Amino acid sequence: MTDTTMTDANQSHQALGRAFFSTAEIRALAERSDLWGWWLVAHCWGTIALALVLFALWPNPLTFVLAVVIIGSRQLGLAILMHEAAHNALFKSRRLNEFAGEWLCGRPILADLAEYRRYHLKHHRHTQTDEDPDLVLSKPFPTTRASLRRKLWRDVTGRTGIKQRSQQIMFALKMAGEVEGQPGAQELAQAFSGPVIGRALIANAVLFALMWAVGAWWWWLAFWVLPLLTWFQLVLRIRNIAEHGAVEAVDDPLRNTRTTYAGPLMRLLVAPYWVNYHLEHHLVMHVPARNLPKLHALLVDRGHTQKMQIGRNYLDVLRIASSRPA
């Protein structure tokens, strides 16, 4: 993605945002901060480290499961921070955005920053239209409760993750063209995967060595691969459903995207780093995530609440997404 394309996309969404916010408000809230960027990256990896410390101090089935769940949620956190970097909003410096977005956020979860940026900006330009690459994620909803249960069960048991990572490896080995139904680079990026895995293997080799050094050789499998194949897939699907599932297929940015309220537990386990304020992100996509609650407060203060797609909580959104009669 060239700098010109990125600038054009930002200018387009600035025009969209000006329908709701003044130029001065957007400029103030769009200010980047290297300090904030480093804090968010450190917080994400620090939370992962604390989950490992918890298990190391009290090794038992409960702390094992808790570590898997927390680390899986922070793997989504890394994906969200990579998303920030894709918008050049994680750091003030473009170079830091690229380095942290790729090596500290994307590569450890086998994601590809450059490919993700290409696909994701297309999603912003064509939200909920036939040209939206994310439409395949939102179009099935609302579905039935039984269908949603099957999807979530496939996610949490690892079936979805194993399928996606197998496709990713086959694509990286240039086998995709030889196997019918294999995804393209865009579909891989859509699932926070990547078409090139060489650098991802380097990042994971470092993780393997670190986890072996402080714990045991099997920690990388138990506390990185297992969460990535299970809990990460579950919360990734819930996030996708909450953002665009069962919303209106219209041009109105207040109706084709959803913001979902999240309490402390949901922010820990399902919705890290203000990812739940997705409607506000679509209005002004280059505003750093930490300021999205301020955009939301401005919309509420100006009387837009009744026109906005707002989920009361994630359970309520899942209920709406599974409301189609059997």
Salt bridges, closest charged atoms under 4 A:
ASP3 OD1 - ARG94 NH1 2.47
GLU25 OE2 - ARG302 NH2 2.33
GLU31 OE2 - LYS92 NZ 3.46
GLU98 OE2 - ARG94 NE 3.12
GLU98 OE2 - ARG117 NH2 2.66
GLU102 OE2 - ARG107 NH2 3.07
GLU102 OE2 - ARG199 NH1 2.65
GLU115 OE1 - ARG118 NH2 2.86
GLU131 OE1 - HIS126 NE2 3.91
ASP132 OD1 - HIS123 ND1 2.84
ASP134 OD2 - HIS123 ND1 3.56
ASP155 OD2 - ARG237 NE 2.40
GLU243 OE2 - ARG239 NE 3.22
GLU243 OE2 - HIS278 ND1 3.46
GLU248 OE2 - ARG255 NH2 2.87
GLU280 OE2 - HIS296 ND1 2.67
ASP316 OD1 - ARG312 NH2 2.98
ASP316 OD1 - ARG319 NH2 2.73
